[in-house]
Amino acid sequence: MNKPIALPWSAAQSAELYGIREWGNNYFSISDKGDVTVSVAFAEGDVTLSLMDILSGIRQRGVPLPMVLRIENILESQIARLNNAFADAMESSGYQGQYRGVFPIKVNQQCQVIETLTQFGEQFSHGLEAGSKAELIIALSTLTPDGRLIICNGYKDEEFIDLALRAQRLGFHCVFVLETPTELPIIIERSEALGIRPKIGVRVKLSSKVSGLWNSTSGDRSIFGLTTNQLVEVIDNLKAHNILDCLELLHYHLGSQIPNIRDIRNGVLEACRYYVDLVKEGASMGYLDLGGGLAVDYLGARSNHEHSKNYSLAEYCTDVVEVVMSTLDANDIPHPHIVTESGRATVAYSSMLLFDILDVTHFEAAPLPELLPQQAHELIHNLQAVLENIAPKALQECYNDATYYRDELNELFKRGQINLRDRSLGENLFLEILQQIKSLVSDFHRVPPELDGLKEYLADIYYGNFSVFQSLPDIWAIDQVFPVLPLHRHNEHPSREAILADITCDCDGKIDRFLDPESRDFRTTLPLHPMVDEEDYIIGVFLVGAYQETLGDLHNLLGDTAVASVRINEDGSFDLVKELEGDSIADVLSYVEYQPQGILENFRQTAEQAVRSGKISAVERRKLLECFTDSLRGYTYYEGQMTETD
Ligand SMILES: *Cc1c(COP(=O)(O)O)cnc(C)c1O
């Protein structure tokens, strides 16, 4: 490989290239030293730490890569920002109700996340949203019965309903949100049997449609929520049982990651119409629950692109408050408490996935022979001729010719008419042609569209020690884009263009879409630094705190990564508050119903037979079994060598 030419480069240029100021939400930035930093606010001002310094401290304590690094301060800060933004919007407009947020547990169920959120959220009365029995159990065991909301969504059976009703006796504020009319008779029957008045909400299907990736939850055909007919039926049923005053909440959820503020306003407006009529029907009401949808600007584009959002948190709150006030004031109805179920925006920022690069493949020609062999195929001579005649004015023609000859050679190889060495020589000439074209295109980042494919074809593959399927399932499942960048070396020019491959050997196990601050859209390769021998190169995937941690699967039996939760202190130090070991190989094998003990037993017997038949010695058997048991206990990811100083 050619020695890279070191261009002058600065941390500021890196910040621009990776768009960190745009998506970092004032948490992430790049220091003059060239490290990615994290900043958290304290009364006396911000404290900023290098992520490389945090990482090295955690690795010294024994947590291996890959890992999810969680910054507890950010979790808390996001809860504070959300509550303060609503409080500010309400105060400045004279709103009479309060903001009563809930965190939807499904977005990140990790015990430690829920504990941090609920402890810190106490000062704001921030509650929880539970979509299943298991999540209700989490809510009841982490909250104290202090009246914070527990919004019960999802299908509720008798057991679920009994539990929530009895919990109400302790002082928990559980609201049953009706998803279908069939839940109501069970709620009525159980509350009469237990003598406990239920707190009821209704989930409506709004006809407002929203754009974005998750928009199928919106509109008339949305699978969740009551139709207007069903809502009328519910009201009549409540009236008939004399419990219309138990109806206190109206809920809707238009879907996650709503990029356009107009859609948000439209949803609130339509919901307010329902709210007004429910009050007029005689329901007590008091709460208006707007569900989730508050977006995260993964692209940093501030646009209505599906991975972005065209509004700030302050605008979101102001708009919601304004629409509610104007609709209800016109009808002389008191302002309700506003509930939102923001999950993504609350937790996305706090976690990042960190991994090391294990290997790189470059697509560069091996040294070419001075002279082509006499008997070389005509197509190879043609490629040689293209190479000798590359002209800056005819790049596209050269590119097309080279591609044609290369494809023809591949065809001949398939038919057995040329051999492996011929094909390799042809491939080499082709790569050399592409490299020369590339060097003639002055700015490789902006490759002309007629040279379509050139950039992707020449991109390096950086192999990262992680699994997309386990740690970043949305990249694979729904083409989610997350900010990705190296944690260090930002004073050096990132001269390579690369895609990232994981270690699953699956062709989908890769990241090949990245944000492009310049075009405010995607790009297909990521600028990275050339690897330096014997030095770690650490990549961070950011904003992965929402939805990624429990959706992941065990593709190739790569298990959960280690998790390190860190709290940054005011004096600039940090504590490793909690560490979770990643899955061992024995763990993942047991998930698919193998018994690690039985596996070991089988292998012992195979080894024993080998000793008996003289294939190996008794000592070799012991060594082999040690190796086997070490592997069973080992991490499912690539384990690097730890040195004394590491
Ligand atoms: C998923 C979900 C949420 C969370 O949405 P975010 O966009 O992550 O804030 C809220 N409410 C309901 C009912 C959900 O299903």
The ligand as a Tripos MOL2 file, in Angstrom:
@<TRIPOS>MOLECULE
LIG
   15    15     1     0     0
SMALL
NO_CHARGES

@<TRIPOS>ATOM
      1 C1        -43.1330    3.0440   21.2150 C.3       1 LIG1
      2 C2        -44.0840    3.8650   21.8830 C.ar      1 LIG1
      3 C3        -43.7010    5.0940   22.4620 C.ar      1 LIG1
      4 C4        -42.3130    5.6540   22.3450 C.3       1 LIG1
      5 O1        -42.1550    6.4430   21.2160 O.3       1 LIG1
      6 P1        -40.8360    7.3260   21.0040 P.3       1 LIG1
      7 O2        -40.9730    7.8200   19.6240 O.co2     1 LIG1
      8 O3        -39.6780    6.4410   21.2250 O.co2     1 LIG1
      9 O4        -40.8560    8.4370   21.9670 O.co2     1 LIG1
     10 C5        -44.6500    5.8110   23.1510 C.ar      1 LIG1
     11 N1        -45.9300    5.3530   23.2790 N.ar      1 LIG1
     12 C6        -46.3310    4.1860   22.7130 C.ar      1 LIG1
     13 C7        -47.7270    3.7400   22.8800 C.3       1 LIG1
     14 C8        -45.4330    3.4190   22.0060 C.ar      1 LIG1
     15 O5        -45.8450    2.2850   21.4350 O.3       1 LIG1
@<TRIPOS>BOND
     1     1     2 1
     2     2     3 ar
     3     2    14 ar
     4     3     4 1
     5     3    10 ar
     6     4     5 1
     7     5     6 1
     8     6     7 2
     9     6     8 1
    10     6     9 1
    11    10    11 ar
    12    11    12 ar
    13    12    13 1
    14    12    14 ar
    15    14    15 1
@<TRIPOS>SUBSTRUCTURE
     1 LIG1         1 GROUP 0 **** ****
